[in-house]
Amino acid sequence: MLTNLYVKTSVFLSQFKNDERGVTAIEYGLIAVAMAVLVTTAVGTEGFIGRLETAFTSVATAIETAGN
């Protein structure tokens, strides 16, 4: 009886160890979080887009004043 219990436990733990379904869900979750952080940074008021717009405005102003 003890041997039977050991074998069942061993098989269960072996199957549990080899199960990768949860790992895939965690990977997709991490990718979704990374994308959300990037989008929030890019779309935010003081984010990348705001700084990029400021840089282009500065360049446009410098070109206008150089042309006059």
CHARMM-style PDB file with segment names, atoms N, HN, CA, C and O in Angstrom:
ATOM      1  N   MET     1       0.813  -1.185   0.000  1.00  0.00      PROA
ATOM      2  CA  MET     1       0.000   0.000   0.000  1.00  0.00      PROA
ATOM      3  C   MET     1       0.862   1.256   0.000  1.00  0.00      PROA
ATOM      4  O   MET     1       0.547   2.218  -0.701  1.00  0.00      PROA
ATOM      5  N   LEU     2       1.929   1.264   0.763  1.00  0.00      PROA
ATOM      6  HN  LEU     2       2.185   0.483   1.333  1.00  0.00      PROA
ATOM      7  CA  LEU     2       2.818   2.408   0.817  1.00  0.00      PROA
ATOM      8  C   LEU     2       3.505   2.617  -0.525  1.00  0.00      PROA
ATOM      9  O   LEU     2       3.704   3.753  -0.958  1.00  0.00      PROA
ATOM     10  N   THR     3       3.867   1.515  -1.185  1.00  0.00      PROA
ATOM     11  HN  THR     3       3.705   0.593  -0.834  1.00  0.00      PROA
ATOM     12  CA  THR     3       4.482   1.608  -2.507  1.00  0.00      PROA
ATOM     13  C   THR     3       3.500   2.190  -3.519  1.00  0.00      PROA
ATOM     14  O   THR     3       3.882   3.008  -4.356  1.00  0.00      PROA
ATOM     15  N   ASN     4       2.249   1.776  -3.445  1.00  0.00      PROA
ATOM     16  HN  ASN     4       1.939   1.112  -2.765  1.00  0.00      PROA
ATOM     17  CA  ASN     4       1.217   2.286  -4.348  1.00  0.00      PROA
ATOM     18  C   ASN     4       1.048   3.797  -4.170  1.00  0.00      PROA
ATOM     19  O   ASN     4       0.942   4.530  -5.154  1.00  0.00      PROA
ATOM     20  N   LEU     5       1.022   4.259  -2.930  1.00  0.00      PROA
ATOM     21  HN  LEU     5       1.108   3.664  -2.131  1.00  0.00      PROA
ATOM     22  CA  LEU     5       0.897   5.683  -2.632  1.00  0.00      PROA
ATOM     23  C   LEU     5       2.103   6.446  -3.158  1.00  0.00      PROA
ATOM     24  O   LEU     5       1.962   7.537  -3.712  1.00  0.00      PROA
ATOM     25  N   TYR     6       3.289   5.873  -2.986  1.00  0.00      PROA
ATOM     26  HN  TYR     6       3.404   4.987  -2.536  1.00  0.00      PROA
ATOM     27  CA  TYR     6       4.508   6.506  -3.481  1.00  0.00      PROA
ATOM     28  C   TYR     6       4.486   6.650  -4.996  1.00  0.00      PROA
ATOM     29  O   TYR     6       4.861   7.694  -5.531  1.00  0.00      PROA
ATOM     30  N   VAL     7       4.047   5.608  -5.683  1.00  0.00      PROA
ATOM     31  HN  VAL     7       3.742   4.761  -5.248  1.00  0.00      PROA
ATOM     32  CA  VAL     7       3.996   5.640  -7.147  1.00  0.00      PROA
ATOM     33  C   VAL     7       2.987   6.683  -7.620  1.00  0.00      PROA
ATOM     34  O   VAL     7       3.275   7.449  -8.540  1.00  0.00      PROA
ATOM     35  N   LYS     8       1.811   6.719  -7.004  1.00  0.00      PROA
ATOM     36  HN  LYS     8       1.576   6.097  -6.257  1.00  0.00      PROA
ATOM     37  CA  LYS     8       0.799   7.701  -7.399  1.00  0.00      PROA
ATOM     38  C   LYS     8       1.290   9.129  -7.159  1.00  0.00      PROA
ATOM     39  O   LYS     8       1.092  10.009  -7.997  1.00  0.00      PROA
ATOM     40  N   THR     9       1.921   9.349  -6.027  1.00  0.00      PROA
ATOM     41  HN  THR     9       2.082   8.634  -5.346  1.00  0.00      PROA
ATOM     42  CA  THR     9       2.454  10.674  -5.723  1.00  0.00      PROA
ATOM     43  C   THR     9       3.557  11.056  -6.699  1.00  0.00      PROA
ATOM     44  O   THR     9       3.615  12.192  -7.171  1.00  0.00      PROA
ATOM     45  N   SER    10       4.416  10.117  -6.991  1.00  0.00      PROA
ATOM     46  HN  SER    10       4.369   9.195  -6.608  1.00  0.00      PROA
ATOM     47  CA  SER    10       5.511  10.363  -7.924  1.00  0.00      PROA
ATOM     48  C   SER    10       4.981  10.697  -9.321  1.00  0.00      PROA
ATOM     49  O   SER    10       5.480  11.619  -9.967  1.00  0.00      PROA
ATOM     50  N   VAL    11       3.979   9.958  -9.787  1.00  0.00      PROA
ATOM     51  HN  VAL    11       3.574   9.209  -9.263  1.00  0.00      PROA
ATOM     52  CA  VAL    11       3.387  10.220 -11.106  1.00  0.00      PROA
ATOM     53  C   VAL    11       2.709  11.588 -11.124  1.00  0.00      PROA
ATOM     54  O   VAL    11       2.855  12.344 -12.085  1.00  0.00      PROA
ATOM     55  N   PHE    12       1.970  11.905 -10.064  1.00  0.00      PROA
ATOM     56  HN  PHE    12       1.851  11.291  -9.283  1.00  0.00      PROA
ATOM     57  CA  PHE    12       1.289  13.195  -9.995  1.00  0.00      PROA
ATOM     58  C   PHE    12       2.283  14.352 -10.028  1.00  0.00      PROA
ATOM     59  O   PHE    12       2.093  15.317 -10.769  1.00  0.00      PROA
ATOM     60  N   LEU    13       3.341  14.257  -9.229  1.00  0.00      PROA
ATOM     61  HN  LEU    13       3.495  13.473  -8.628  1.00  0.00      PROA
ATOM     62  CA  LEU    13       4.334  15.326  -9.197  1.00  0.00      PROA
ATOM     63  C   LEU    13       5.082  15.439 -10.518  1.00  0.00      PROA
ATOM     64  O   LEU    13       5.438  16.538 -10.943  1.00  0.00      PROA
ATOM     65  N   SER    14       5.317  14.315 -11.159  1.00  0.00      PROA
ATOM     66  HN  SER    14       5.028  13.422 -10.814  1.00  0.00      PROA
ATOM     67  CA  SER    14       5.985  14.334 -12.461  1.00  0.00      PROA
ATOM     68  C   SER    14       5.120  15.030 -13.508  1.00  0.00      PROA
ATOM     69  O   SER    14       5.621  15.831 -14.298  1.00  0.00      PROA
ATOM     70  N   GLN    15       3.827  14.728 -13.515  1.00  0.00      PROA
ATOM     71  HN  GLN    15       3.420  14.077 -12.873  1.00  0.00      PROA
ATOM     72  CA  GLN    15       2.917  15.381 -14.450  1.00  0.00      PROA
ATOM     73  C   GLN    15       2.799  16.873 -14.134  1.00  0.00      PROA
ATOM     74  O   GLN    15       2.764  17.699 -15.046  1.00  0.00      PROA
ATOM     75  N   PHE    16       2.740  17.212 -12.872  1.00  0.00      PROA
ATOM     76  HN  PHE    16       2.768  16.541 -12.132  1.00  0.00      PROA
ATOM     77  CA  PHE    16       2.635  18.603 -12.449  1.00  0.00      PROA
ATOM     78  C   PHE    16       3.872  19.387 -12.870  1.00  0.00      PROA
ATOM     79  O   PHE    16       3.768  20.533 -13.307  1.00  0.00      PROA
ATOM     80  N   LYS    17       5.042  18.767 -12.738  1.00  0.00      PROA
ATOM     81  HN  LYS    17       5.126  17.835 -12.383  1.00  0.00      PROA
ATOM     82  CA  LYS    17       6.302  19.419 -13.101  1.00  0.00      PROA
ATOM     83  C   LYS    17       6.382  19.659 -14.605  1.00  0.00      PROA
ATOM     84  O   LYS    17       6.915  20.682 -15.035  1.00  0.00      PROA
ATOM     85  N   ASN    18       5.868  18.745 -15.401  1.00  0.00      PROA
ATOM     86  HN  ASN    18       5.435  17.914 -15.051  1.00  0.00      PROA
ATOM     87  CA  ASN    18       5.955  18.848 -16.858  1.00  0.00      PROA
ATOM     88  C   ASN    18       4.841  19.680 -17.476  1.00  0.00      PROA
ATOM     89  O   ASN    18       4.865  19.933 -18.681  1.00  0.00      PROA
ATOM     90  N   ASP    19       3.871  20.107 -16.688  1.00  0.00      PROA
ATOM     91  HN  ASP    19       3.852  19.901 -15.709  1.00  0.00      PROA
ATOM     92  CA  ASP    19       2.755  20.898 -17.198  1.00  0.00      PROA
ATOM     93  C   ASP    19       3.212  22.341 -17.415  1.00  0.00      PROA
ATOM     94  O   ASP    19       3.617  23.007 -16.463  1.00  0.00      PROA
ATOM     95  N   GLU    20       3.151  22.830 -18.652  1.00  0.00      PROA
ATOM     96  HN  GLU    20       2.822  22.289 -19.425  1.00  0.00      PROA
ATOM     97  CA  GLU    20       3.621  24.176 -18.988  1.00  0.00      PROA
ATOM     98  C   GLU    20       2.485  25.116 -19.359  1.00  0.00      PROA
ATOM     99  O   GLU    20       2.754  26.202 -19.873  1.00  0.00      PROA
ATOM    100  N   ARG    21       1.244  24.756 -19.125  1.00  0.00      PROA
ATOM    101  HN  ARG    21       1.026  23.874 -18.708  1.00  0.00      PROA
ATOM    102  CA  ARG    21       0.122  25.620 -19.486  1.00  0.00      PROA
ATOM    103  C   ARG    21       0.159  26.932 -18.721  1.00  0.00      PROA
ATOM    104  O   ARG    21      -0.092  27.988 -19.300  1.00  0.00      PROA
ATOM    105  N   GLY    22       0.459  26.886 -17.455  1.00  0.00      PROA
ATOM    106  HN  GLY    22       0.662  26.028 -16.984  1.00  0.00      PROA
ATOM    107  CA  GLY    22       0.515  28.092 -16.645  1.00  0.00      PROA
ATOM    108  C   GLY    22       1.659  29.005 -17.039  1.00  0.00      PROA
ATOM    109  O   GLY    22       1.540  30.228 -16.964  1.00  0.00      PROA
ATOM    110  N   VAL    23       2.768  28.412 -17.459  1.00  0.00      PROA
ATOM    111  HN  VAL    23       2.864  27.418 -17.519  1.00  0.00      PROA
ATOM    112  CA  VAL    23       3.929  29.186 -17.868  1.00  0.00      PROA
ATOM    113  C   VAL    23       3.582  30.050 -19.077  1.00  0.00      PROA
ATOM    114  O   VAL    23       3.968  31.217 -19.131  1.00  0.00      PROA
ATOM    115  N   THR    24       2.870  29.500 -20.032  1.00  0.00      PROA
ATOM    116  HN  THR    24       2.556  28.551 -19.989  1.00  0.00      PROA
ATOM    117  CA  THR    24       2.489  30.256 -21.220  1.00  0.00      PROA
ATOM    118  C   THR    24       1.577  31.415 -20.851  1.00  0.00      PROA
ATOM    119  O   THR    24       1.731  32.510 -21.393  1.00  0.00      PROA
ATOM    120  N   ALA    25       0.645  31.206 -19.956  1.00  0.00      PROA
ATOM    121  HN  ALA    25       0.520  30.316 -19.516  1.00  0.00      PROA
ATOM    122  CA  ALA    25      -0.252  32.274 -19.534  1.00  0.00      PROA
ATOM    123  C   ALA    25       0.531  33.381 -18.836  1.00  0.00      PROA
ATOM    124  O   ALA    25       0.249  34.562 -19.040  1.00  0.00      PROA
ATOM    125  N   ILE    26       1.499  33.012 -18.024  1.00  0.00      PROA
ATOM    126  HN  ILE    26       1.728  32.053 -17.858  1.00  0.00      PROA
ATOM    127  CA  ILE    26       2.320  34.018 -17.350  1.00  0.00      PROA
ATOM    128  C   ILE    26       3.138  34.811 -18.360  1.00  0.00      PROA
ATOM    129  O   ILE    26       3.271  36.028 -18.222  1.00  0.00      PROA
ATOM    130  N   GLU    27       3.688  34.146 -19.369  1.00  0.00      PROA
ATOM    131  HN  GLU    27       3.580  33.158 -19.481  1.00  0.00      PROA
ATOM    132  CA  GLU    27       4.462  34.845 -20.396  1.00  0.00      PROA
ATOM    133  C   GLU    27       3.593  35.847 -21.145  1.00  0.00      PROA
ATOM    134  O   GLU    27       4.008  36.984 -21.370  1.00  0.00      PROA
ATOM    135  N   TYR    28       2.389  35.431 -21.532  1.00  0.00      PROA
ATOM    136  HN  TYR    28       2.052  34.508 -21.350  1.00  0.00      PROA
ATOM    137  CA  TYR    28       1.492  36.360 -22.212  1.00  0.00      PROA
ATOM    138  C   TYR    28       1.121  37.528 -21.304  1.00  0.00      PROA
ATOM    139  O   TYR    28       0.996  38.661 -21.770  1.00  0.00      PROA
ATOM    140  N   GLY    29       0.947  37.265 -20.028  1.00  0.00      PROA
ATOM    141  HN  GLY    29       1.048  36.345 -19.649  1.00  0.00      PROA
ATOM    142  CA  GLY    29       0.646  38.335 -19.081  1.00  0.00      PROA
ATOM    143  C   GLY    29       1.780  39.338 -18.981  1.00  0.00      PROA
ATOM    144  O   GLY    29       1.542  40.545 -18.955  1.00  0.00      PROA
ATOM    145  N   LEU    30       3.014  38.847 -18.923  1.00  0.00      PROA
ATOM    146  HN  LEU    30       3.208  37.866 -18.944  1.00  0.00      PROA
ATOM    147  CA  LEU    30       4.172  39.738 -18.865  1.00  0.00      PROA
ATOM    148  C   LEU    30       4.313  40.567 -20.132  1.00  0.00      PROA
ATOM    149  O   LEU    30       4.671  41.743 -20.065  1.00  0.00      PROA
ATOM    150  N   ILE    31       4.039  39.972 -21.278  1.00  0.00      PROA
ATOM    151  HN  ILE    31       3.749  39.016 -21.332  1.00  0.00      PROA
ATOM    152  CA  ILE    31       4.095  40.711 -22.540  1.00  0.00      PROA
ATOM    153  C   ILE    31       3.027  41.798 -22.557  1.00  0.00      PROA
ATOM    154  O   ILE    31       3.289  42.918 -22.996  1.00  0.00      PROA
ATOM    155  N   ALA    32       1.831  41.478 -22.084  1.00  0.00      PROA
ATOM    156  HN  ALA    32       1.618  40.568 -21.728  1.00  0.00      PROA
ATOM    157  CA  ALA    32       0.749  42.468 -22.044  1.00  0.00      PROA
ATOM    158  C   ALA    32       1.098  43.624 -21.119  1.00  0.00      PROA
ATOM    159  O   ALA    32       0.815  44.777 -21.441  1.00  0.00      PROA
ATOM    160  N   VAL    33       1.705  43.336 -19.980  1.00  0.00      PROA
ATOM    161  HN  VAL    33       1.936  42.398 -19.718  1.00  0.00      PROA
ATOM    162  CA  VAL    33       2.103  44.398 -19.047  1.00  0.00      PROA
ATOM    163  C   VAL    33       3.178  45.277 -19.669  1.00  0.00      PROA
ATOM    164  O   VAL    33       3.123  46.500 -19.541  1.00  0.00      PROA
ATOM    165  N   ALA    34       4.145  44.678 -20.333  1.00  0.00      PROA
ATOM    166  HN  ALA    34       4.189  43.684 -20.437  1.00  0.00      PROA
ATOM    167  CA  ALA    34       5.208  45.452 -20.984  1.00  0.00      PROA
ATOM    168  C   ALA    34       4.631  46.362 -22.065  1.00  0.00      PROA
ATOM    169  O   ALA    34       5.024  47.523 -22.179  1.00  0.00      PROA
ATOM    170  N   MET    35       3.705  45.837 -22.852  1.00  0.00      PROA
ATOM    171  HN  MET    35       3.386  44.894 -22.760  1.00  0.00      PROA
ATOM    172  CA  MET    35       3.090  46.657 -23.897  1.00  0.00      PROA
ATOM    173  C   MET    35       2.276  47.795 -23.292  1.00  0.00      PROA
ATOM    174  O   MET    35       2.286  48.907 -23.820  1.00  0.00      PROA
ATOM    175  N   ALA    36       1.574  47.535 -22.199  1.00  0.00      PROA
ATOM    176  HN  ALA    36       1.565  46.631 -21.771  1.00  0.00      PROA
ATOM    177  CA  ALA    36       0.784  48.579 -21.544  1.00  0.00      PROA
ATOM    178  C   ALA    36       1.688  49.689 -21.013  1.00  0.00      PROA
ATOM    179  O   ALA    36       1.349  50.867 -21.120  1.00  0.00      PROA
ATOM    180  N   VAL    37       2.815  49.326 -20.450  1.00  0.00      PROA
ATOM    181  HN  VAL    37       3.089  48.369 -20.363  1.00  0.00      PROA
ATOM    182  CA  VAL    37       3.753  50.339 -19.948  1.00  0.00      PROA
ATOM    183  C   VAL    37       4.304  51.174 -21.100  1.00  0.00      PROA
ATOM    184  O   VAL    37       4.402  52.396 -20.984  1.00  0.00      PROA
ATOM    185  N   LEU    38       4.661  50.535 -22.206  1.00  0.00      PROA
ATOM    186  HN  LEU    38       4.582  49.542 -22.300  1.00  0.00      PROA
ATOM    187  CA  LEU    38       5.184  51.271 -23.356  1.00  0.00      PROA
ATOM    188  C   LEU    38       4.142  52.213 -23.950  1.00  0.00      PROA
ATOM    189  O   LEU    38       4.452  53.360 -24.272  1.00  0.00      PROA
ATOM    190  N   VAL    39       2.920  51.737 -24.093  1.00  0.00      PROA
ATOM    191  HN  VAL    39       2.668  50.806 -23.831  1.00  0.00      PROA
ATOM    192  CA  VAL    39       1.861  52.581 -24.649  1.00  0.00      PROA
ATOM    193  C   VAL    39       1.556  53.740 -23.717  1.00  0.00      PROA
ATOM    194  O   VAL    39       1.370  54.867 -24.176  1.00  0.00      PROA
ATOM    195  N   THR    40       1.503  53.488 -22.428  1.00  0.00      PROA
ATOM    196  HN  THR    40       1.654  52.573 -22.054  1.00  0.00      PROA
ATOM    197  CA  THR    40       1.241  54.551 -21.465  1.00  0.00      PROA
ATOM    198  C   THR    40       2.354  55.597 -21.496  1.00  0.00      PROA
ATOM    199  O   THR    40       2.086  56.795 -21.403  1.00  0.00      PROA
ATOM    200  N   THR    41       3.569  55.156 -21.623  1.00  0.00      PROA
ATOM    201  HN  THR    41       3.787  54.183 -21.698  1.00  0.00      PROA
ATOM    202  CA  THR    41       4.696  56.087 -21.699  1.00  0.00      PROA
ATOM    203  C   THR    41       4.637  56.909 -22.976  1.00  0.00      PROA
ATOM    204  O   THR    41       4.899  58.112 -22.947  1.00  0.00      PROA
ATOM    205  N   ALA    42       4.299  56.287 -24.084  1.00  0.00      PROA
ATOM    206  HN  ALA    42       4.086  55.311 -24.108  1.00  0.00      PROA
ATOM    207  CA  ALA    42       4.269  56.987 -25.364  1.00  0.00      PROA
ATOM    208  C   ALA    42       3.101  57.950 -25.464  1.00  0.00      PROA
ATOM    209  O   ALA    42       3.241  59.019 -26.059  1.00  0.00      PROA
ATOM    210  N   VAL    43       1.967  57.608 -24.908  1.00  0.00      PROA
ATOM    211  HN  VAL    43       1.853  56.740 -24.426  1.00  0.00      PROA
ATOM    212  CA  VAL    43       0.762  58.416 -25.059  1.00  0.00      PROA
ATOM    213  C   VAL    43       0.629  59.451 -23.948  1.00  0.00      PROA
ATOM    214  O   VAL    43      -0.118  60.418 -24.096  1.00  0.00      PROA
ATOM    215  N   GLY    44       1.327  59.269 -22.859  1.00  0.00      PROA
ATOM    216  HN  GLY    44       1.934  58.483 -22.738  1.00  0.00      PROA
ATOM    217  CA  GLY    44       1.209  60.167 -21.718  1.00  0.00      PROA
ATOM    218  C   GLY    44       1.522  61.609 -22.084  1.00  0.00      PROA
ATOM    219  O   GLY    44       2.220  61.870 -23.064  1.00  0.00      PROA
ATOM    220  N   THR    45       1.005  62.543 -21.297  1.00  0.00      PROA
ATOM    221  HN  THR    45       0.437  62.331 -20.501  1.00  0.00      PROA
ATOM    222  CA  THR    45       1.177  63.968 -21.573  1.00  0.00      PROA
ATOM    223  C   THR    45       2.645  64.370 -21.616  1.00  0.00      PROA
ATOM    224  O   THR    45       3.077  65.077 -22.527  1.00  0.00      PROA
ATOM    225  N   GLU    46       3.387  63.929 -20.654  1.00  0.00      PROA
ATOM    226  HN  GLU    46       3.036  63.356 -19.914  1.00  0.00      PROA
ATOM    227  CA  GLU    46       4.814  64.251 -20.613  1.00  0.00      PROA
ATOM    228  C   GLU    46       5.665  63.075 -21.088  1.00  0.00      PROA
ATOM    229  O   GLU    46       6.856  62.996 -20.784  1.00  0.00      PROA
ATOM    230  N   GLY    47       5.059  62.188 -21.817  1.00  0.00      PROA
ATOM    231  HN  GLY    47       4.092  62.252 -22.064  1.00  0.00      PROA
ATOM    232  CA  GLY    47       5.767  60.990 -22.271  1.00  0.00      PROA
ATOM    233  C   GLY    47       6.634  61.257 -23.486  1.00  0.00      PROA
ATOM    234  O   GLY    47       6.976  62.401 -23.786  1.00  0.00      PROA
ATOM    235  N   PHE    48       6.973  60.224 -24.155  1.00  0.00      PROA
ATOM    236  HN  PHE    48       6.695  59.295 -23.911  1.00  0.00      PROA
ATOM    237  CA  PHE    48       7.875  60.280 -25.311  1.00  0.00      PROA
ATOM    238  C   PHE    48       7.312  61.156 -26.419  1.00  0.00      PROA
ATOM    239  O   PHE    48       8.048  61.941 -27.016  1.00  0.00      PROA
ATOM    240  N   ILE    49       6.014  61.034 -26.705  1.00  0.00      PROA
ATOM    241  HN  ILE    49       5.416  60.396 -26.219  1.00  0.00      PROA
ATOM    242  CA  ILE    49       5.398  61.801 -27.784  1.00  0.00      PROA
ATOM    243  C   ILE    49       5.464  63.296 -27.467  1.00  0.00      PROA
ATOM    244  O   ILE    49       5.753  64.102 -28.351  1.00  0.00      PROA
ATOM    245  N   GLY    50       5.199  63.672 -26.220  1.00  0.00      PROA
ATOM    246  HN  GLY    50       4.964  63.018 -25.501  1.00  0.00      PROA
ATOM    247  CA  GLY    50       5.274  65.083 -25.838  1.00  0.00      PROA
ATOM    248  C   GLY    50       6.667  65.647 -26.008  1.00  0.00      PROA
ATOM    249  O   GLY    50       6.838  66.759 -26.506  1.00  0.00      PROA
ATOM    250  N   ARG    51       7.660  64.886 -25.596  1.00  0.00      PROA
ATOM    251  HN  ARG    51       7.521  63.982 -25.191  1.00  0.00      PROA
ATOM    252  CA  ARG    51       9.046  65.341 -25.754  1.00  0.00      PROA
ATOM    253  C   ARG    51       9.452  65.392 -27.221  1.00  0.00      PROA
ATOM    254  O   ARG    51      10.186  66.290 -27.634  1.00  0.00      PROA
ATOM    255  N   LEU    52       8.979  64.433 -28.006  1.00  0.00      PROA
ATOM    256  HN  LEU    52       8.382  63.704 -27.670  1.00  0.00      PROA
ATOM    257  CA  LEU    52       9.283  64.418 -29.430  1.00  0.00      PROA
ATOM    258  C   LEU    52       8.649  65.618 -30.125  1.00  0.00      PROA
ATOM    259  O   LEU    52       9.265  66.241 -30.989  1.00  0.00      PROA
ATOM    260  N   GLU    53       7.414  65.937 -29.742  1.00  0.00      PROA
ATOM    261  HN  GLU    53       6.913  65.430 -29.040  1.00  0.00      PROA
ATOM    262  CA  GLU    53       6.738  67.103 -30.313  1.00  0.00      PROA
ATOM    263  C   GLU    53       7.488  68.388 -29.966  1.00  0.00      PROA
ATOM    264  O   GLU    53       7.627  69.277 -30.807  1.00  0.00      PROA
ATOM    265  N   THR    54       7.965  68.485 -28.744  1.00  0.00      PROA
ATOM    266  HN  THR    54       7.852  67.763 -28.060  1.00  0.00      PROA
ATOM    267  CA  THR    54       8.743  69.656 -28.325  1.00  0.00      PROA
ATOM    268  C   THR    54      10.031  69.766 -29.132  1.00  0.00      PROA
ATOM    269  O   THR    54      10.423  70.863 -29.530  1.00  0.00      PROA
ATOM    270  N   ALA    55      10.677  68.658 -29.371  1.00  0.00      PROA
ATOM    271  HN  ALA    55      10.358  67.767 -29.048  1.00  0.00      PROA
ATOM    272  CA  ALA    55      11.922  68.663 -30.147  1.00  0.00      PROA
ATOM    273  C   ALA    55      11.658  69.107 -31.584  1.00  0.00      PROA
ATOM    274  O   ALA    55      12.418  69.907 -32.129  1.00  0.00      PROA
ATOM    275  N   PHE    56      10.595  68.600 -32.204  1.00  0.00      PROA
ATOM    276  HN  PHE    56       9.978  67.949 -31.761  1.00  0.00      PROA
ATOM    277  CA  PHE    56      10.280  69.005 -33.579  1.00  0.00      PROA
ATOM    278  C   PHE    56       9.888  70.473 -33.651  1.00  0.00      PROA
ATOM    279  O   PHE    56      10.219  71.157 -34.620  1.00  0.00      PROA
ATOM    280  N   THR    57       9.188  70.962 -32.635  1.00  0.00      PROA
ATOM    281  HN  THR    57       8.919  70.406 -31.849  1.00  0.00      PROA
ATOM    282  CA  THR    57       8.822  72.376 -32.602  1.00  0.00      PROA
ATOM    283  C   THR    57      10.073  73.237 -32.497  1.00  0.00      PROA
ATOM    284  O   THR    57      10.175  74.271 -33.157  1.00  0.00      PROA
ATOM    285  N   SER    58      11.010  72.821 -31.682  1.00  0.00      PROA
ATOM    286  HN  SER    58      10.928  71.981 -31.146  1.00  0.00      PROA
ATOM    287  CA  SER    58      12.272  73.566 -31.550  1.00  0.00      PROA
ATOM    288  C   SER    58      13.038  73.588 -32.865  1.00  0.00      PROA
ATOM    289  O   SER    58      13.582  74.623 -33.250  1.00  0.00      PROA
ATOM    290  N   VAL    59      13.085  72.468 -33.545  1.00  0.00      PROA
ATOM    291  HN  VAL    59      12.643  71.627 -33.232  1.00  0.00      PROA
ATOM    292  CA  VAL    59      13.779  72.402 -34.838  1.00  0.00      PROA
ATOM    293  C   VAL    59      13.075  73.284 -35.868  1.00  0.00      PROA
ATOM    294  O   VAL    59      13.727  74.004 -36.624  1.00  0.00      PROA
ATOM    295  N   ALA    60      11.740  73.224 -35.897  1.00  0.00      PROA
ATOM    296  HN  ALA    60      11.210  72.638 -35.284  1.00  0.00      PROA
ATOM    297  CA  ALA    60      10.986  74.052 -36.850  1.00  0.00      PROA
ATOM    298  C   ALA    60      11.203  75.535 -36.576  1.00  0.00      PROA
ATOM    299  O   ALA    60      11.345  76.321 -37.513  1.00  0.00      PROA
ATOM    300  N   THR    61      11.229  75.926 -35.301  1.00  0.00      PROA
ATOM    301  HN  THR    61      11.113  75.288 -34.541  1.00  0.00      PROA
ATOM    302  CA  THR    61      11.463  77.318 -34.942  1.00  0.00      PROA
ATOM    303  C   THR    61      12.873  77.751 -35.352  1.00  0.00      PROA
ATOM    304  O   THR    61      13.075  78.857 -35.853  1.00  0.00      PROA
ATOM    305  N   ALA    62      13.835  76.868 -35.134  1.00  0.00      PROA
ATOM    306  HN  ALA    62      13.671  75.970 -34.727  1.00  0.00      PROA
ATOM    307  CA  ALA    62      15.217  77.197 -35.520  1.00  0.00      PROA
ATOM    308  C   ALA    62      15.349  77.339 -37.030  1.00  0.00      PROA
ATOM    309  O   ALA    62      16.088  78.201 -37.506  1.00  0.00      PROA
ATOM    310  N   ILE    63      14.652  76.513 -37.781  1.00  0.00      PROA
ATOM    311  HN  ILE    63      14.052  75.812 -37.394  1.00  0.00      PROA
ATOM    312  CA  ILE    63      14.708  76.613 -39.249  1.00  0.00      PROA
ATOM    313  C   ILE    63      14.035  77.902 -39.720  1.00  0.00      PROA
ATOM    314  O   ILE    63      14.535  78.556 -40.635  1.00  0.00      PROA
ATOM    315  N   GLU    64      12.909  78.276 -39.109  1.00  0.00      PROA
ATOM    316  HN  GLU    64      12.502  77.745 -38.366  1.00  0.00      PROA
ATOM    317  CA  GLU    64      12.216  79.514 -39.484  1.00  0.00      PROA
ATOM    318  C   GLU    64      13.085  80.739 -39.212  1.00  0.00      PROA
ATOM    319  O   GLU    64      13.193  81.636 -40.047  1.00  0.00      PROA
ATOM    320  N   THR    65      13.699  80.762 -38.036  1.00  0.00      PROA
ATOM    321  HN  THR    65      13.611  80.033 -37.357  1.00  0.00      PROA
ATOM    322  CA  THR    65      14.528  81.938 -37.705  1.00  0.00      PROA
ATOM    323  C   THR    65      15.799  81.971 -38.552  1.00  0.00      PROA
ATOM    324  O   THR    65      16.309  83.055 -38.836  1.00  0.00      PROA
ATOM    325  N   ALA    66      16.316  80.835 -38.956  1.00  0.00      PROA
ATOM    326  HN  ALA    66      15.902  79.954 -38.725  1.00  0.00      PROA
ATOM    327  CA  ALA    66      17.510  80.806 -39.806  1.00  0.00      PROA
ATOM    328  C   ALA    66      17.172  81.264 -41.222  1.00  0.00      PROA
ATOM    329  O   ALA    66      18.019  81.837 -41.907  1.00  0.00      PROA
ATOM    330  N   GLY    67      15.948  81.018 -41.660  1.00  0.00      PROA
ATOM    331  HN  GLY    67      15.259  80.553 -41.104  1.00  0.00      PROA
ATOM    332  CA  GLY    67      15.537  81.408 -43.016  1.00  0.00      PROA
ATOM    333  C   GLY    67      15.232  82.883 -43.151  1.00  0.00      PROA
ATOM    334  O   GLY    67      15.222  83.409 -44.264  1.00  0.00      PROA
ATOM    335  N   ASN    68      14.982  83.567 -42.038  1.00  0.00      PROA
ATOM    336  HN  ASN    68      14.991  83.140 -41.134  1.00  0.00      PROA
ATOM    337  CA  ASN    68      14.649  84.995 -42.099  1.00  0.00      PROA
ATOM    338  C   ASN    68      15.854  85.826 -42.043  1.00  0.00      PROA
ATOM    339  OT1 ASN    68      15.761  87.053 -42.083  1.00  0.00      PROA
TER     340      ASN     68
END
